[in-house]
Amino acid sequence: MAFQPNSPLAQTFEQEWRATSGIWLESNAKPTVLIEHLRSLIHARIDDTSNVLLRFYDPRITSLWLGAMQPTEIDTLLGPINRL
C-alpha cells in the first residue's frame, strides 16, 4: 500500500505515533515478500542457548539495536526494506 509523504496518515505518524507506537518503513517489495521478511525478524539469539523475541517494531528500542550493529549487518537485517 503506497502512502504519500504529506498525507494525513504520514502527518499523524510523525506527530503522534513515531516515538511510542511503531516504525515507518518503505519498501518496493511485494507485500508478501515484505511480510515474510518481517516475520523472520521476531526471534533473536542472544547467546548459544537463548532465543528471545525481538520487538524490532518498537521505536523505543529500535535505535538501540540498530546502533549496536555494523552497516553490513543492518543491510542484511533490512533486506527488502529501503528506508526505516
Secondary structure, 3 states (H helix, E strand, C coil): CCCCCCCHHHHHHHHHHCCCCCCCCEECCCHHHHHHHHHCCCEEECCCCCEEECCCCCHHHHHHHHHCCCHHHHHHHHCCEEEC
